[in-house]
Amino acid sequence: MAFFSRTKTTKEAKAKVQKVAGSTSVSKAKATDRNLASVLIRPRVTEKAVAGSDRNVYTFEVRRDATKYDVRDAVIELFKVTPVAVNIVNKSPRQFMSRNKGRVISQKGLKKAYVYLKKGDSISLV
């Protein structure tokens, strides 16, 4: 018998599959239910980010697998504001030679999200 061959299913196994497929216990969770609090890791507080907050642009570090829609939903749920647009930037990890130390320095990569809000909306990050 080969390692990757398909085994023939028995009548009992087929009956179990049909029983499970036809059962009436359906999950009540929506397809969009997910842990939105874990999407936003932390607000990014840099000079550029603080200058952007004056123009209603807020910067967050987000999870690697987060999408624009996840970030939008997380901001709506956590801060009770509606974003106009969300842009995502992947910063890839890199290694470079340090001028001072004379050795290779490794920087971790990260994923940033720029969240644009309407003119009257704001997020207090403090």
trRosetta pair geometry for C-beta under 8 A, 3 or more apart (Angstrom, degrees):
i j d omega theta_ij theta_ji phi_ij phi_ji
1 5 5.9 -116 -174 40 81 138
2 5 4.3 107 61 -31 96 105
9 13 4.4 -118 -169 83 100 130
9 14 5.6 115 126 -52 124 87
10 13 4.9 99 54 7 75 100
10 14 7.2 -139 97 -2 41 88
11 14 5.7 -55 -149 39 35 112
11 15 6.3 38 152 -23 67 105
12 15 5.6 -54 -149 35 31 112
12 16 6.5 33 152 -20 65 103
13 16 5.7 -51 -150 33 34 112
13 17 6.5 33 153 -18 65 104
14 17 5.7 -54 -149 36 33 112
14 18 6.4 30 154 -16 66 106
15 18 5.8 -56 -147 39 31 109
15 19 6.1 35 153 -24 65 107
16 19 5.6 -54 -145 35 30 113
16 20 6.4 28 157 -16 65 106
17 20 6.0 -55 -147 38 29 108
17 21 6.2 26 155 -16 64 111
18 21 5.7 -57 -142 41 31 110
18 22 6.0 11 163 -3 66 115
19 22 6.3 -69 -142 48 23 97
19 23 6.6 47 153 -57 61 93
20 23 5.7 -30 -151 -11 32 119
29 33 4.7 -95 -171 34 96 151
30 33 4.9 123 58 -29 77 94
32 73 7.6 -156 178 -127 115 160
34 70 7.3 -54 88 -126 143 103
35 38 4.6 29 120 15 113 113
35 39 7.6 169 106 -31 66 78
36 39 5.4 -31 -160 2 52 120
36 70 7.0 -170 -123 -170 80 75
36 73 5.6 -111 -119 117 135 97
36 74 4.1 -174 178 -98 97 76
36 77 5.0 82 97 44 149 150
36 78 7.1 -150 123 -36 108 99
37 40 7.5 -68 -168 43 36 88
37 74 7.1 158 -79 -143 24 102
37 77 7.8 -99 -63 106 69 127
37 78 6.6 124 -106 -83 70 117
38 63 6.7 39 138 -49 82 136
39 62 5.9 -10 162 -151 73 99
39 63 5.7 -94 -142 10 45 110
39 66 4.9 111 -156 -114 92 127
39 70 4.9 -168 -128 151 142 106
39 71 6.1 -162 149 -88 128 52
39 73 7.8 92 10 74 165 89
39 74 4.2 -133 61 -62 131 152
40 43 7.8 14 175 -62 117 59
40 60 4.9 -48 -141 179 100 143
40 61 7.6 103 -167 75 59 52
40 62 5.9 -46 -105 -103 47 78
40 71 7.1 99 -71 -132 88 75
40 74 5.2 169 -21 140 102 141
40 75 7.5 103 -57 -69 138 70
40 78 6.9 -90 28 18 141 163
40 113 7.8 -91 -107 44 84 134
41 60 7.3 144 44 168 67 89
41 61 4.4 -52 61 101 116 97
41 62 6.2 179 -1 -109 91 18
41 63 6.5 136 -49 -59 101 60
42 60 7.1 174 91 -156 31 74
42 61 5.2 12 53 42 76 111
43 49 7.6 146 164 163 87 145
43 58 7.0 -57 -137 179 108 102
43 59 6.9 98 -168 85 70 61
43 60 5.5 -55 -109 -103 50 73
43 61 7.8 151 -143 12 4 77
43 125 4.6 -41 21 -145 176 133
44 49 5.0 -172 104 -81 87 158
44 59 4.1 -61 57 117 113 107
44 60 6.1 -178 -6 -111 89 14
44 61 5.5 112 -63 -37 99 82
44 112 6.2 -5 -29 -129 157 109
45 49 5.9 -130 -124 82 25 134
45 50 6.6 47 -158 -57 70 97
45 125 7.2 173 -78 126 108 144
46 49 4.6 92 46 9 75 104
46 50 7.0 -144 87 -5 36 87
46 59 7.5 -36 30 74 97 148
47 50 6.0 -56 -146 37 28 107
47 51 6.3 27 155 -16 63 108
48 51 5.8 -57 -148 39 30 111
48 52 6.3 32 152 -21 64 108
48 59 7.7 46 105 -20 90 157
49 52 5.5 -54 -149 35 32 114
49 53 6.7 41 152 -29 64 98
49 58 7.5 47 -170 -155 94 43
49 59 4.1 -98 -122 34 111 129
50 53 5.7 -43 -152 21 35 115
50 54 7.8 44 149 -21 57 92
51 54 6.1 -43 -170 18 41 113
51 55 7.8 17 143 2 63 103
52 55 5.8 -67 -160 47 48 100
52 57 3.8 -73 173 81 105 107
52 58 7.1 174 113 -76 108 24
52 59 6.3 76 68 -28 146 105
52 114 7.4 -88 176 -142 154 106
53 56 7.3 41 -164 -90 40 18
53 57 6.7 -109 -76 66 33 55
53 58 5.9 53 -101 -91 86 71
53 122 7.9 72 -177 -148 93 93
53 123 7.9 -103 -138 58 108 88
53 125 7.9 -95 -111 1 149 128
56 116 6.5 66 118 -162 91 59
56 117 4.4 -115 179 63 107 89
56 118 7.1 -100 180 81 156 20
56 119 6.6 -122 -31 -111 158 32
56 121 6.7 88 -144 74 122 80
56 122 7.0 -101 -112 -95 85 68
57 114 5.7 -7 -174 -172 105 100
57 115 7.1 152 -159 74 52 46
57 116 5.5 -17 -104 -98 78 69
57 117 7.7 -165 -80 15 32 77
58 114 7.5 149 75 -157 39 50
58 115 4.8 -23 64 61 91 101
58 117 7.0 37 -1 -16 107 113
58 123 5.3 9 -79 42 161 134
58 125 7.4 164 -146 -56 120 126
59 112 6.0 -11 -167 -172 99 112
59 113 7.2 156 -153 80 50 49
59 114 5.7 -20 -99 -101 76 66
59 115 7.6 -175 -79 17 26 78
60 71 7.2 166 67 -146 131 113
60 112 7.1 150 79 -157 42 62
60 113 5.0 -15 61 58 92 98
60 115 6.6 29 2 -11 110 116
61 110 5.6 -47 -140 179 109 127
61 111 7.0 105 -163 73 64 57
61 112 6.1 -45 -100 -100 54 64
61 113 7.9 144 -119 16 8 81
62 66 4.2 -91 155 54 119 153
62 70 7.7 129 -173 99 133 111
62 71 5.7 -51 -104 -91 153 111
62 88 7.3 -65 46 -127 140 106
62 111 5.2 -68 69 103 83 104
62 112 7.1 120 13 -137 88 16
62 113 4.7 49 -20 -16 132 118
63 66 4.4 114 60 -30 84 104
63 111 7.0 -10 100 57 22 132
64 111 5.6 149 -107 -11 46 134
66 70 4.6 -132 -156 84 80 135
66 71 5.8 85 158 -53 122 88
66 88 7.7 -171 100 -121 93 138
66 111 6.7 163 47 111 102 143
66 113 7.3 -65 111 -53 132 133
67 70 4.8 103 49 4 70 101
67 71 7.2 -134 96 -2 39 87
67 88 7.7 -99 -161 -34 36 160
68 71 5.8 -58 -151 38 32 110
68 72 6.2 35 151 -22 67 107
68 86 4.5 153 -155 90 90 119
68 87 7.8 -3 -111 -98 114 17
68 88 5.8 -125 -75 -22 81 118
68 113 7.6 154 -114 -134 59 114
69 72 5.5 -48 -143 35 33 115
69 73 6.3 31 157 -16 64 106
70 73 5.9 -58 -147 40 28 108
70 74 6.2 28 154 -20 64 109
71 74 5.7 -56 -145 37 30 112
71 75 6.4 29 157 -18 65 106
71 83 8.0 2 121 8 90 165
71 86 5.1 152 91 -162 123 150
71 88 7.1 171 -8 -78 152 108
71 113 4.6 -164 -136 -151 156 162
71 115 6.7 -146 151 -81 114 107
72 75 6.1 -58 -149 35 27 107
72 76 6.4 26 153 -18 63 108
72 83 5.3 -120 -127 47 81 127
72 86 5.3 -122 -64 -20 89 143
72 115 7.9 158 -95 -125 57 104
73 76 5.7 -53 -147 36 32 113
73 77 6.2 26 157 -15 66 109
74 77 5.9 -58 -144 41 29 106
74 78 5.8 8 166 -4 68 116
75 78 6.4 -61 -128 47 24 97
75 79 5.5 -28 -170 33 65 116
75 81 6.5 -55 154 70 97 85
75 83 5.4 56 87 -35 148 117
75 86 7.9 -178 4 -87 142 124
75 115 5.5 149 -89 -142 159 152
75 123 7.8 -72 -154 -85 100 141
76 79 7.6 -59 -102 56 8 75
76 80 7.2 46 -175 -112 46 24
76 81 7.1 -119 -108 73 48 39
76 82 6.0 33 -105 -100 98 59
76 83 7.4 -98 -56 3 83 86
77 80 7.9 -9 176 -66 12 54
79 123 4.9 -24 -153 -117 148 106
81 117 5.7 -7 152 -130 134 125
81 118 7.9 -149 -175 27 102 91
81 121 4.4 118 -149 -167 124 131
81 122 7.6 -165 -90 50 155 18
81 123 6.3 -113 17 -69 146 89
82 117 7.7 120 80 -138 46 78
82 118 7.1 30 75 -12 88 114
82 121 7.2 -143 45 -77 61 162
83 86 5.6 48 136 -56 152 92
83 115 4.9 -89 -113 -167 131 93
83 116 6.1 95 -167 65 89 54
83 117 5.9 -73 -115 -87 57 62
84 116 4.8 -64 61 108 99 100
84 117 6.4 133 -2 -141 93 14
84 118 5.8 125 -51 -64 112 64
85 115 8.0 170 90 -155 50 40
85 116 4.3 14 54 44 86 125
86 113 5.9 -12 -169 -171 102 106
86 114 7.0 156 -158 80 49 54
86 115 5.5 -9 -108 -106 83 66
86 116 7.2 -148 -71 19 38 79
87 113 7.1 155 81 -158 45 55
87 114 4.4 -4 58 54 97 106
87 116 7.7 54 -3 -20 94 106
88 111 6.5 -2 -172 -179 102 99
88 112 7.1 160 -155 86 53 50
88 113 5.2 -21 -101 -102 75 75
88 114 7.7 -156 -72 21 29 71
89 111 7.2 165 84 -158 49 53
89 112 4.6 -9 58 60 99 99
89 113 7.8 -174 20 -79 71 29
89 114 7.2 51 -10 -15 107 101
90 109 7.2 12 176 177 79 118
90 111 5.5 -20 -106 -108 64 81
91 109 5.4 -178 100 -154 68 71
91 110 5.2 8 53 55 111 72
91 111 7.3 -164 21 -82 74 31
91 112 6.6 49 -16 -7 109 105
92 109 5.0 -35 -160 -111 24 128
93 106 7.0 9 179 -176 110 88
93 107 6.1 -178 -152 92 65 66
93 108 5.6 -41 -107 -153 105 29
93 109 3.8 -85 -45 -33 72 94
94 106 7.8 178 94 -149 38 52
94 107 5.3 6 56 50 77 108
94 109 7.8 101 -15 -73 65 85
95 104 5.4 10 179 -177 110 109
95 105 6.9 166 -153 80 61 43
95 106 5.1 -23 -100 -99 86 69
95 107 7.5 -172 -81 18 37 72
96 104 7.2 157 82 -149 21 65
96 105 5.8 -22 65 58 73 92
96 107 7.5 13 12 -6 101 109
97 102 7.5 -8 -176 -150 95 32
97 103 7.4 -164 -145 113 65 13
97 104 6.1 -45 -94 -95 55 57
97 105 7.5 111 -147 12 9 85
98 101 4.0 17 99 44 141 95
98 102 6.4 -56 80 -6 88 19
98 103 5.8 4 33 55 112 57
98 104 7.5 174 -4 -112 85 8
98 105 4.8 87 -54 -28 103 119
99 102 7.8 9 177 -67 18 53
101 105 7.3 101 54 -59 132 107
115 123 8.0 43 91 -11 132 148
117 121 4.1 -117 169 86 123 118
117 122 6.9 160 96 -85 156 31
117 123 7.2 174 -44 -20 153 97
118 121 4.8 82 55 6 83 110
